[in-house]
Amino acid sequence: MPKNQVDCSLITRYHTSRAARKPAGLHGFWTALLTLTLLLALVVPAHAQETGATSDTVTVTSNDFGACESLSEDAVRNELNVIAQSIFAGEGTIDHGAEQLAPVDLNALVAQEWAAQNMDAAVDAAVADAVAYVGSTGSMLDTFLSGWSPDKAEELTAEVAQIAFSSESFRRALDDLSMGIAVGLETQIGLLSAETVSQNLLCLQRFIEQNYSSAIVDAFRSDVQRGADAVSYTPGSELDQGILAVLDQHRPALGGLGVIIAAQISKKLVQRLGRSLARRVAGRVTGRLLGRVGSTVIPLAGWIIGGGLIVYDVVDSLDGALPFIEQSLTSDEVKAAIQVEVVNSIAPELRRELPQVARDVADDLYTSWLDFKRQYRQLLTWAEQSARFDAVLAAHTDVAELALLLDTALDVLGPAQLTAALDDGTFAQLAALPAGAAPLLKATGSPDAVLAWAALTPEQLDAVAELGLAQQFDPHTVDAALVTALLALDEPAAQANLAQLEPATLAILFSVSRPNLIALAREMDPTELTELAVLIEMSDEAGATELITTLVNEPAAMRAIIGTSAGRAVVTSRDLGAAVAFMNRPADALSAANDLMAVLQGKVGLRLFGAKYGWPVTAAAFGLPLLIALGLLVSLLGLIVRPFVALGALFRRSDRR
């Protein structure tokens, strides 16, 4: 049966069965008049409802966006909004495969969800429960009278409808229906957003290409994509599949990346705008409907019952009119009327909200363009004012890198020198370099120095800039092999320390094996590394090897050797291990005796003892015993010499006699 078309078979069958048993005449006249009036009352309003729910749509041919090329900058936003409003207002249609989808078809959406949620059964159950309740609680007389009194039948119909359509079970069914409608609305708003985004993106592309360049278009699309990268897609999602299906028709114009970008933007907008709108609008259905369904369907069902039961149609059953009331309230026309009420409860707010959603969708993309313009203000200005820079831009694929180089050149060189660099081709050479040219230009202040570094190490300019090599080395004189070796270490902490050393110092340290050099350079600061280079230089090959091995394998050795005045004494010791152990023992009274014995045994030199304890302590430790020994030696010599002296004196006295 067509939607909103009234099925009067129940009434017709009822009166036909009674007419066969009643005489013709006045009864026949009133019966015919009543039936005609009833049909007119039912059919005409239903037709009016159906007509009111149908909106005319004007098919709009595909926009070739030629007007977008001639837009002024100030008119872009309005044009995007016009496109969005025309799509959301239903002034066109959306190709979805072979199907034409009218934007937000509430009638179809409600009918679809009504069937999906099995609302017919929910209405039947609610009415049956209400009839049973009224039948069990009403007085016998009221039930009987309802069988022949039209007024009583209408009153009973109102009571049954109120109970049925205010019941908890019907409320839950309406809640489920509302949620289904919300999901459907979200999907349809997503399709509208996808169509709007794709057409707005195409319009912006035409505008940017006409006024700037295709490189700016690519940069803008990449910039927009970064803003929507966090959006994820759900496999099998009707919304996601619908968005991609709508956008797929624009693939030739947008390209594969453009479709992805538009899909990401559409999904982001649905999550931010469409979902909240759909659930806000559809979520109010239950509250609005519970108070209106009874008043909507009672006149319809009440007219059937009250007008159909005439005085002499006495029914033998004590149930009276309840069966007819139940059949009336569960009829197709009543269910259709409820669906119309659902549509009517949503439509006004949706009509109010959709233009704002359309405006927000258009503004979102326009805001992205404004943000892009602010971010690349200098680049767009120079592209407009300088034909040479515009040519560089057209040949460049990474607009963000070029914008950074331009901003750096303006800061370092100034507009006049930048213009000169554009005229002589220097800036074009800088722009053709890999990433890292801008930081190098900032560090050196010289385009020639940047180009010299590019000749020295063309693929690692970013590393040269990051390590600060431009401040430490002259690219015209530094050994390329030295720079290559430093960059090849691939250990940021070690590279950062080594990069601060003089070239001569670096050359000494690079004689150390790569693993050992990385291990030492990670732990030692530039001052310590410089001292290490000096120690290596003053050692022979075997000594240098032992020194490095000791430093790598014994972390404590570093404290004893590097950064101390005893370092060189340690390195020149005959036993490097003993010297390191000597230096790492605490300089206290208990250790002093052991250290003194080590010196006396020849394991370490006196110089190392002096470096550890200081020369006053060393003098006291070694000078006093020496003086005592000398005194004892003198005394001993005196004792030995004294007899000879006495004997000599005796001989001298004898000679005198």
C-alpha positions as CSV (number, residue, x, y, z in Angstrom):
1,M,0.0,0.0,0.0
2,P,1.4,3.5,-0.8
3,K,2.6,5.5,2.1
4,N,-0.1,7.5,3.9
5,Q,-2.9,5.9,1.8
6,V,-5.8,5.0,4.1
7,D,-7.0,1.4,4.2
8,C,-10.8,1.5,4.8
9,S,-11.4,-2.2,4.3
10,L,-12.1,-2.7,8.0
11,I,-14.8,-0.1,7.9
12,T,-16.3,-1.3,4.6
13,R,-16.5,-4.9,5.7
14,Y,-18.1,-3.8,9.0
15,H,-20.9,-1.8,7.4
16,T,-21.4,-4.3,4.6
17,S,-22.1,-7.1,7.1
18,R,-24.6,-4.9,9.0
19,A,-26.4,-3.6,5.9
20,A,-27.2,-7.1,4.7
21,R,-29.3,-7.5,7.8
22,K,-30.9,-4.0,8.0
23,P,-33.7,-2.4,6.0
24,A,-32.9,0.2,3.4
25,G,-34.2,3.8,3.6
26,L,-33.1,6.4,6.0
27,H,-30.5,4.0,7.4
28,G,-29.0,3.5,4.0
29,F,-28.8,7.2,3.4
30,W,-27.1,8.0,6.7
31,T,-24.7,5.0,6.2
32,A,-23.7,6.2,2.7
33,L,-23.3,9.8,3.9
34,L,-21.2,8.7,6.9
35,T,-19.0,6.5,4.7
36,L,-18.5,9.2,2.2
37,T,-17.6,11.7,4.9
38,L,-15.2,9.3,6.5
39,L,-13.4,8.6,3.3
40,L,-13.1,12.3,2.6
41,A,-11.8,13.0,6.1
42,L,-9.2,10.3,5.8
43,V,-8.0,10.5,2.2
44,V,-7.7,14.3,1.9
45,P,-5.6,14.9,5.0
46,A,-3.4,11.9,4.1
47,H,-2.9,13.4,0.6
48,A,-2.1,16.8,2.2
49,Q,0.5,15.2,4.5
50,E,2.1,13.3,1.6
51,T,2.2,16.5,-0.5
52,G,3.7,18.5,2.3
53,A,6.4,16.0,3.0
54,T,7.6,16.1,-0.6
55,S,10.1,18.8,-1.7
56,D,10.9,19.6,-5.2
57,T,14.6,19.2,-6.2
58,V,16.3,20.9,-9.1
59,T,19.0,18.9,-10.8
60,V,22.2,20.9,-11.1
61,T,24.7,20.0,-13.8
62,S,28.3,19.2,-12.7
63,N,30.2,22.4,-11.8
64,D,33.2,23.0,-14.0
65,F,34.5,25.5,-11.5
66,G,35.4,28.0,-14.2
67,A,34.0,30.8,-12.0
68,C,36.5,29.9,-9.3
69,E,39.4,30.9,-11.6
70,S,38.2,34.5,-11.8
71,L,37.4,34.9,-8.1
72,S,39.0,37.6,-6.1
73,E,40.7,36.7,-2.8
74,D,37.8,38.2,-0.9
75,A,35.2,36.3,-2.8
76,V,36.6,32.8,-2.2
77,R,34.8,32.2,1.1
78,N,31.5,33.3,-0.2
79,E,31.8,31.0,-3.3
80,L,32.7,28.0,-1.1
81,N,29.7,28.8,1.1
82,V,27.4,29.0,-2.0
83,I,28.6,25.6,-3.2
84,A,28.0,24.1,0.3
85,Q,24.6,25.6,0.7
86,S,23.4,24.4,-2.7
87,I,24.4,20.9,-1.9
88,F,23.0,20.8,1.7
89,A,19.8,22.5,0.5
90,G,19.1,19.8,-2.0
91,E,19.2,22.1,-5.0
92,G,21.2,19.4,-6.7
93,T,21.6,15.6,-6.5
94,I,24.5,13.4,-5.7
95,D,25.6,10.6,-8.0
96,H,26.0,7.5,-5.9
97,G,26.7,4.8,-8.4
98,A,23.6,4.4,-10.5
99,E,21.4,5.9,-7.7
100,Q,20.4,9.5,-7.2
101,L,20.4,10.4,-3.5
102,A,18.3,13.4,-2.5
103,P,20.1,15.1,0.4
104,V,18.6,14.1,3.8
105,D,15.4,12.3,2.7
106,L,13.7,12.1,6.1
107,N,10.7,10.3,4.8
108,A,12.8,7.5,3.4
109,L,15.1,7.5,6.4
110,V,12.3,7.2,8.9
111,A,10.6,4.5,6.9
112,Q,13.8,2.5,6.6
113,E,14.5,2.7,10.3
114,W,10.9,2.0,11.1
115,A,11.2,-1.3,9.3
116,A,14.7,-2.0,10.6
117,Q,13.6,-1.5,14.2
118,N,10.3,-3.5,13.6
119,M,8.2,-0.7,14.9
120,D,5.0,-2.2,13.6
121,A,5.4,-5.0,16.1
122,A,6.2,-2.5,18.8
123,V,3.0,-0.6,18.1
124,D,1.0,-3.8,18.0
125,A,2.4,-5.0,21.3
126,A,1.9,-1.6,23.0
127,V,-1.7,-1.3,21.9
128,A,-2.5,-4.9,22.8
129,D,-1.1,-4.4,26.3
130,A,-3.2,-1.2,26.6
131,V,-6.4,-2.9,25.4
132,A,-5.8,-5.7,27.9
133,Y,-5.2,-3.3,30.7
134,V,-8.3,-1.2,30.0
135,G,-10.4,-4.3,29.5
136,S,-9.3,-5.7,32.9
137,T,-9.7,-2.5,34.9
138,G,-12.8,-0.8,33.4
139,S,-16.3,-1.4,34.8
140,M,-18.5,-4.0,32.9
141,L,-21.0,-1.2,32.2
142,D,-18.4,1.1,30.7
143,T,-17.1,-1.7,28.5
144,F,-20.7,-2.6,27.4
145,L,-21.7,1.0,26.8
146,S,-18.6,1.5,24.6
147,G,-20.1,-1.0,22.1
148,W,-23.0,1.3,21.2
149,S,-22.1,4.8,22.3
150,P,-19.9,6.8,19.9
151,D,-18.9,9.2,22.6
152,K,-17.9,6.4,24.9
153,A,-16.0,4.7,22.1
154,E,-14.0,7.9,21.5
155,E,-13.3,8.2,25.2
156,L,-12.1,4.6,25.4
157,T,-10.0,5.1,22.3
158,A,-8.2,8.0,23.9
159,E,-7.6,6.0,27.1
160,V,-6.1,3.1,25.1
161,A,-4.0,5.4,23.0
162,Q,-2.7,7.3,26.0
163,I,-1.7,4.1,27.8
164,A,-0.2,2.4,24.7
165,F,1.9,5.3,23.5
166,S,3.1,6.4,26.9
167,S,4.2,2.9,27.9
168,E,7.8,2.1,28.8
169,S,8.0,-0.6,26.1
170,F,6.9,2.0,23.4
171,R,9.4,4.5,24.9
172,R,12.2,2.0,24.5
173,A,11.2,1.3,20.9
174,L,11.2,5.0,20.1
175,D,14.6,5.3,21.7
176,D,15.9,2.6,19.4
177,L,14.2,4.2,16.5
178,S,15.8,7.5,17.4
179,M,19.3,6.0,17.6
180,G,18.8,4.3,14.2
181,I,17.6,7.6,12.7
182,A,20.7,9.4,14.2
183,V,23.0,6.9,12.6
184,G,21.2,7.4,9.3
185,L,21.3,11.1,9.6
186,E,25.0,11.0,10.3
187,T,25.6,8.9,7.2
188,Q,23.6,11.3,5.0
189,I,25.3,14.4,6.5
190,G,28.6,12.6,5.8
191,L,27.7,12.1,2.2
192,L,26.7,15.8,1.9
193,S,30.0,16.8,3.6
194,A,32.0,14.6,1.2
195,E,30.4,16.1,-1.8
196,T,30.8,19.6,-0.4
197,V,34.4,19.1,0.5
198,S,35.3,17.6,-2.9
199,Q,33.6,20.5,-4.8
200,N,35.1,23.1,-2.5
201,L,38.5,21.5,-2.8
202,L,38.2,21.5,-6.6
203,C,37.2,25.1,-6.6
204,L,40.1,26.1,-4.3
205,Q,42.5,24.2,-6.6
206,R,41.3,26.1,-9.6
207,F,41.6,29.4,-7.8
208,I,45.1,28.6,-6.5
209,E,46.4,27.3,-9.8
210,Q,45.1,30.4,-11.5
211,N,46.5,32.9,-9.0
212,Y,49.7,31.0,-7.8
213,S,50.9,27.7,-9.1
214,S,50.3,24.0,-9.1
215,A,53.1,23.7,-6.5
216,I,51.1,25.8,-4.1
217,V,48.1,23.5,-4.7
218,D,50.1,20.4,-3.8
219,A,51.5,22.2,-0.7
220,F,48.1,23.2,0.4
221,R,46.7,19.8,-0.1
222,S,49.5,18.3,1.9
223,D,49.0,20.9,4.6
224,V,45.3,20.0,4.8
225,Q,46.1,16.3,4.9
226,R,48.4,16.8,7.9
227,G,45.5,18.4,9.7
228,A,43.3,15.3,9.2
229,D,45.9,12.5,9.5
230,A,44.5,11.4,12.9
231,V,41.2,10.4,11.3
232,S,40.8,6.6,11.1
233,Y,38.4,4.5,9.0
234,T,36.4,1.5,10.0
235,P,36.3,-1.4,7.6
236,G,32.8,-2.1,6.5
237,S,31.4,1.1,7.9
238,E,28.4,2.4,5.8
239,L,29.5,5.9,6.5
240,D,33.1,5.4,5.4
241,Q,32.1,3.4,2.3
242,G,29.5,6.0,1.4
243,I,32.0,8.9,1.7
244,L,34.5,7.1,-0.5
245,A,31.8,6.2,-3.0
246,V,30.7,9.9,-3.3
247,L,34.3,11.1,-3.6
248,D,35.2,8.4,-6.2
249,Q,33.2,10.2,-8.8
250,H,35.6,13.1,-8.4
251,R,38.8,11.0,-8.6
252,P,39.7,12.2,-12.2
253,A,39.7,15.8,-11.0
254,L,41.0,15.4,-7.5
255,G,43.4,12.6,-8.1
256,G,44.1,9.7,-5.7
257,L,45.7,11.8,-3.1
258,G,42.9,14.4,-3.4
259,V,40.3,11.7,-2.8
260,I,42.2,10.6,0.4
261,I,42.4,14.2,1.6
262,A,38.8,14.9,0.9
263,A,37.8,11.7,2.7
264,Q,39.8,12.6,5.7
265,I,38.4,16.0,5.9
266,S,34.8,14.7,5.5
267,K,35.3,12.1,8.2
268,K,36.8,14.7,10.5
269,L,33.8,17.1,9.8
270,V,31.3,14.3,10.4
271,Q,32.9,13.5,13.7
272,R,33.0,17.1,14.7
273,L,29.7,18.4,13.3
274,G,27.5,15.7,11.7
275,R,27.5,13.3,14.6
276,S,26.6,15.8,17.3
277,L,23.9,17.3,15.1
278,A,22.3,14.0,14.1
279,R,22.2,12.8,17.7
280,R,21.0,16.1,19.1
281,V,18.1,16.3,16.5
282,A,17.1,12.6,16.5
283,G,17.7,12.2,20.2
284,R,14.7,14.5,21.0
285,V,12.3,12.4,19.0
286,T,11.1,10.3,22.0
287,G,10.4,13.3,24.2
288,R,8.6,15.2,21.5
289,L,6.6,12.3,20.3
290,L,5.3,10.8,23.5
291,G,3.2,13.8,24.1
292,R,1.9,14.1,20.6
293,V,1.3,10.6,19.2
294,G,-1.9,10.2,21.3
295,S,-3.3,13.5,20.1
296,T,-2.3,12.8,16.5
297,V,-3.8,9.3,16.1
298,I,-6.8,9.7,18.4
299,P,-8.8,11.9,16.0
300,L,-8.0,9.4,13.2
301,A,-8.9,6.2,15.2
302,G,-11.6,7.9,17.1
303,W,-13.4,8.9,13.9
304,I,-13.3,5.4,12.7
305,I,-14.7,4.0,16.0
306,G,-17.1,6.9,16.9
307,G,-18.5,7.4,13.5
308,G,-18.7,3.8,12.6
309,L,-20.8,2.7,15.6
310,I,-24.3,3.9,15.2
311,V,-26.9,3.5,17.9
312,Y,-28.6,0.4,16.7
313,D,-25.3,-1.5,16.0
314,V,-25.4,-3.2,19.3
315,V,-22.6,-5.7,19.7
316,D,-23.3,-8.9,21.6
317,S,-19.8,-9.2,23.0
318,L,-19.2,-7.6,26.4
319,D,-15.8,-6.4,25.0
320,G,-17.8,-3.8,23.1
321,A,-15.6,-1.6,20.9
322,L,-12.2,-2.7,22.2
323,P,-11.4,-5.1,19.3
324,F,-12.2,-2.3,16.8
325,I,-10.2,0.1,18.8
326,E,-7.2,-2.3,18.8
327,Q,-7.6,-2.9,15.0
328,S,-7.8,0.9,14.4
329,L,-4.8,1.8,16.5
330,T,-2.6,-0.9,14.9
331,S,-3.8,-0.1,11.4
332,D,-1.4,0.9,8.6
333,E,-2.7,4.5,8.5
334,V,-2.1,5.0,12.2
335,K,1.5,3.7,11.9
336,A,2.0,5.9,8.9
337,A,0.7,8.8,10.9
338,I,3.2,8.1,13.7
339,Q,6.0,8.0,11.1
340,V,4.8,11.4,9.7
341,E,5.0,12.7,13.3
342,V,8.5,11.4,13.6
343,V,9.5,13.2,10.4
344,N,7.7,16.4,11.6
345,S,9.5,16.3,14.9
346,I,12.9,16.2,13.2
347,A,12.4,18.3,10.0
348,P,12.1,21.8,11.5
349,E,15.2,21.7,13.5
350,L,17.1,19.9,10.7
351,R,16.1,22.7,8.3
352,R,17.4,25.2,10.8
353,E,20.7,23.4,11.4
354,L,21.7,22.2,8.0
355,P,22.6,25.6,6.6
356,Q,24.9,26.2,9.5
357,V,26.5,22.8,9.0
358,A,27.0,23.7,5.3
359,R,28.6,27.0,6.3
360,D,30.8,25.2,8.8
361,V,32.0,22.7,6.2
362,A,32.8,25.5,3.8
363,D,34.5,27.6,6.5
364,D,36.6,24.7,7.7
365,L,38.3,24.4,4.3
366,Y,38.5,28.2,3.9
367,T,40.1,28.4,7.3
368,S,42.7,25.9,6.2
369,W,43.5,28.1,3.2
370,L,43.8,31.2,5.5
371,D,46.1,29.3,7.8
372,F,48.2,28.2,4.8
373,K,48.4,31.8,3.6
374,R,49.5,33.0,7.0
375,Q,52.1,30.2,7.3
376,Y,53.5,30.9,3.8
377,R,52.9,34.7,3.7
378,Q,56.4,35.6,2.5
379,L,56.5,32.8,-0.1
380,L,53.1,33.8,-1.6
381,T,54.1,37.5,-1.7
382,W,57.4,36.8,-3.4
383,A,55.8,34.4,-5.8
384,E,53.4,37.2,-6.8
385,Q,56.0,39.9,-7.0
386,S,59.1,38.1,-8.4
387,A,58.9,36.2,-11.7
388,R,62.3,34.6,-10.9
389,F,61.1,33.3,-7.5
390,D,57.9,32.1,-9.0
391,A,60.0,30.1,-11.5
392,V,61.9,28.6,-8.6
393,L,58.6,27.8,-6.8
394,A,57.2,26.1,-9.9
395,A,60.2,23.8,-10.1
396,H,60.2,23.0,-6.4
397,T,58.3,20.1,-4.9
398,D,58.8,20.8,-1.2
399,V,57.1,24.2,-0.6
400,A,57.7,24.0,3.2
401,E,61.4,23.7,2.7
402,L,61.5,26.5,0.1
403,A,59.5,28.7,2.5
404,L,62.0,28.1,5.2
405,L,64.9,28.9,2.9
406,L,63.2,32.1,1.8
407,D,62.5,33.2,5.3
408,T,66.1,32.5,6.3
409,A,67.5,34.3,3.3
410,L,65.4,37.4,4.1
411,D,66.6,37.4,7.7
412,V,70.3,36.8,6.8
413,L,70.7,38.6,3.5
414,G,67.8,41.1,3.4
415,P,65.5,41.8,0.4
416,A,68.2,43.5,-1.7
417,Q,70.7,40.7,-1.5
418,L,68.0,38.1,-1.9
419,T,66.9,39.8,-5.1
420,A,70.5,39.8,-6.3
421,A,70.8,36.0,-5.4
422,L,67.6,35.4,-7.5
423,D,69.0,37.4,-10.4
424,D,72.4,35.6,-10.5
425,G,70.9,32.1,-9.9
426,T,72.5,31.6,-6.5
427,F,69.1,31.3,-4.8
428,A,68.0,28.7,-7.3
429,Q,71.1,26.7,-6.6
430,L,70.3,26.9,-2.9
431,A,66.7,25.8,-3.5
432,A,67.9,22.8,-5.5
433,L,69.9,21.5,-2.6
434,P,68.7,18.8,-0.3
435,A,67.2,19.6,3.2
436,G,69.5,21.5,5.4
437,A,70.4,24.4,3.2
438,A,68.3,26.9,5.3
439,P,69.9,26.1,8.7
440,L,73.4,26.2,7.0
441,L,72.6,29.6,5.5
442,K,71.6,30.8,9.0
443,A,74.7,29.4,10.5
444,T,77.2,30.8,7.9
445,G,75.4,33.8,6.6
446,S,76.9,33.1,3.3
447,P,75.3,31.4,0.3
448,D,78.8,30.6,-1.0
449,A,79.7,28.7,2.2
450,V,76.4,26.7,1.9
451,L,77.3,25.8,-1.7
452,A,80.8,24.8,-0.6
453,W,79.4,22.5,2.0
454,A,77.0,21.1,-0.5
455,A,80.0,20.3,-2.8
456,L,81.8,18.7,0.2
457,T,78.9,16.5,1.5
458,P,75.8,17.0,-0.7
459,E,73.6,14.4,0.9
460,Q,74.2,15.3,4.6
461,L,73.6,19.1,4.8
462,D,71.1,18.6,7.5
463,A,73.6,16.7,9.6
464,V,76.3,19.3,9.0
465,A,73.8,22.0,10.2
466,E,72.6,20.0,13.2
467,L,76.2,19.2,14.4
468,G,77.3,22.8,14.0
469,L,80.2,21.9,11.7
470,A,79.7,25.1,9.8
471,Q,80.8,27.1,12.9
472,Q,83.8,24.8,13.5
473,F,85.2,24.1,10.1
474,D,85.9,26.0,6.9
475,P,84.4,24.0,4.1
476,H,87.1,25.3,1.7
477,T,90.0,24.0,3.7
478,V,88.7,21.1,5.9
479,D,89.6,17.6,4.9
480,A,86.6,16.0,3.3
481,A,87.6,12.6,4.6
482,L,87.5,13.9,8.1
483,V,84.0,15.3,7.7
484,T,82.9,12.1,6.1
485,A,84.3,10.0,8.9
486,L,82.6,12.2,11.5
487,L,79.2,12.0,9.8
488,A,79.6,8.3,9.3
489,L,79.8,7.6,13.1
490,D,76.0,7.7,13.3
491,E,76.0,8.2,17.0
492,P,74.5,11.6,18.0
493,A,76.1,11.9,21.4
494,A,79.6,11.0,20.2
495,Q,79.2,13.2,17.1
496,A,78.1,16.2,19.1
497,N,81.2,16.1,21.3
498,L,83.7,15.4,18.5
499,A,82.2,18.1,16.3
500,Q,83.5,20.7,18.8
501,L,87.1,19.8,18.3
502,E,89.8,21.3,16.2
503,P,90.5,19.4,12.9
504,A,94.0,18.5,14.1
505,T,92.6,17.0,17.3
506,L,90.0,15.1,15.3
507,A,92.6,13.7,13.0
508,I,94.5,12.2,16.0
509,L,91.3,10.7,17.5
510,F,90.2,9.1,14.2
511,S,93.3,6.9,14.5
512,V,91.3,5.1,17.2
513,S,89.1,2.2,16.0
514,R,85.5,3.3,15.4
515,P,83.8,1.3,18.2
516,N,86.4,2.5,20.8
517,L,86.1,6.1,19.6
518,I,82.3,6.0,19.8
519,A,82.5,4.5,23.3
520,L,85.0,7.2,24.5
521,A,83.4,10.1,22.8
522,R,80.0,9.3,24.3
523,E,81.4,9.6,27.8
524,M,84.0,12.4,27.4
525,D,83.4,16.0,26.9
526,P,85.4,18.1,24.3
527,T,88.0,19.1,26.8
528,E,88.6,15.6,27.9
529,L,88.8,14.4,24.3
530,T,91.4,17.1,23.5
531,E,93.5,15.9,26.5
532,L,93.1,12.3,25.2
533,A,94.4,13.3,21.8
534,V,97.5,14.9,23.5
535,L,98.1,11.7,25.4
536,I,97.8,9.6,22.3
537,E,100.2,11.9,20.5
538,M,102.9,11.6,23.1
539,S,102.6,7.8,23.3
540,D,104.0,5.2,20.9
541,E,101.7,2.9,19.1
542,A,101.8,0.2,21.8
543,G,101.3,2.7,24.5
544,A,98.4,4.4,22.7
545,T,96.7,1.1,22.2
546,E,97.1,0.2,25.9
547,L,95.8,3.6,26.9
548,I,92.7,3.3,24.8
549,T,92.0,-0.3,25.9
550,T,92.4,0.7,29.6
551,L,90.1,3.7,29.2
552,V,87.4,1.6,27.4
553,N,87.5,-1.4,29.7
554,E,88.1,0.4,33.1
555,P,85.8,3.4,33.5
556,A,87.7,4.3,36.7
557,A,90.8,4.8,34.7
558,M,89.3,7.8,33.0
559,R,89.2,9.7,36.3
560,A,92.8,8.8,37.0
561,I,94.1,9.8,33.6
562,I,91.9,12.4,31.9
563,G,91.6,15.9,33.2
564,T,94.3,15.5,35.9
565,S,97.8,16.8,36.2
566,A,99.0,13.3,36.6
567,G,97.6,12.1,33.3
568,R,100.8,12.4,31.4
569,A,102.8,10.8,34.3
570,V,100.3,7.9,34.2
571,V,100.7,7.4,30.5
572,T,104.5,7.4,30.7
573,S,104.6,4.9,33.5
574,R,106.2,1.5,32.9
575,D,103.1,-0.3,34.2
576,L,100.0,1.5,33.1
577,G,97.7,-0.7,35.1
578,A,99.6,-0.2,38.3
579,A,99.7,3.5,37.7
580,V,96.0,3.6,37.2
581,A,95.4,1.6,40.4
582,F,97.8,3.9,42.2
583,M,95.9,7.0,41.1
584,N,92.5,5.5,42.0
585,R,93.4,4.7,45.6
586,P,92.3,7.3,48.1
587,A,95.0,9.8,49.1
588,D,94.8,9.1,52.9
589,A,97.3,8.0,55.5
590,L,96.5,4.3,55.2
591,S,97.0,4.3,51.4
592,A,100.1,6.5,51.7
593,A,102.2,3.6,53.1
594,N,101.2,1.3,50.3
595,D,101.8,4.0,47.7
596,L,105.2,4.7,49.3
597,M,106.1,1.1,49.0
598,A,105.0,1.1,45.4
599,V,107.4,3.9,44.7
600,L,110.2,2.2,46.6
601,Q,109.5,-1.0,44.7
602,G,109.7,0.8,41.4
603,K,106.2,0.1,40.3
604,V,105.4,3.8,40.0
605,G,107.6,6.8,39.7
606,L,108.2,9.5,42.3
607,R,106.7,12.0,39.9
608,L,103.3,10.1,40.0
609,F,103.5,10.1,43.9
610,G,104.1,13.8,43.9
611,A,101.2,14.4,41.4
612,K,98.9,12.5,43.7
613,Y,100.0,13.7,47.2
614,G,101.6,17.0,46.3
615,W,105.2,17.9,46.5
616,P,105.3,19.1,50.2
617,V,104.0,15.7,51.3
618,T,106.3,14.0,48.9
619,A,109.2,16.0,50.2
620,A,108.3,15.1,53.8
621,A,107.7,11.5,52.9
622,F,110.9,11.0,51.0
623,G,113.2,13.9,52.1
624,L,113.1,13.3,55.9
625,P,114.0,9.6,55.7
626,L,116.7,10.6,53.3
627,L,118.1,13.2,55.6
628,I,118.0,10.7,58.5
629,A,119.8,8.2,56.3
630,L,122.3,10.8,55.3
631,G,122.9,11.7,59.0
632,L,123.3,8.0,59.9
633,L,125.6,7.6,57.0
634,V,127.7,10.6,58.2
635,S,127.7,9.3,61.7
636,L,128.8,5.9,60.5
637,L,131.5,7.4,58.3
638,G,132.6,9.4,61.3
639,L,132.9,6.3,63.4
640,I,134.8,4.6,60.7
641,V,137.1,7.5,60.0
642,R,137.7,8.5,63.7
643,P,140.3,5.7,64.4
644,F,142.2,6.6,61.3
645,V,142.1,10.3,62.3
646,A,143.4,9.4,65.8
647,L,146.1,7.2,64.4
648,G,147.2,10.0,62.1
649,A,147.4,12.4,65.0
650,L,149.5,9.9,66.9
651,F,151.9,9.6,64.0
652,R,152.2,13.3,63.7
653,R,153.0,13.7,67.4
654,S,155.7,11.0,67.1
655,D,157.3,12.8,64.2
656,R,157.6,16.0,66.2
657,R,159.6,14.2,68.9
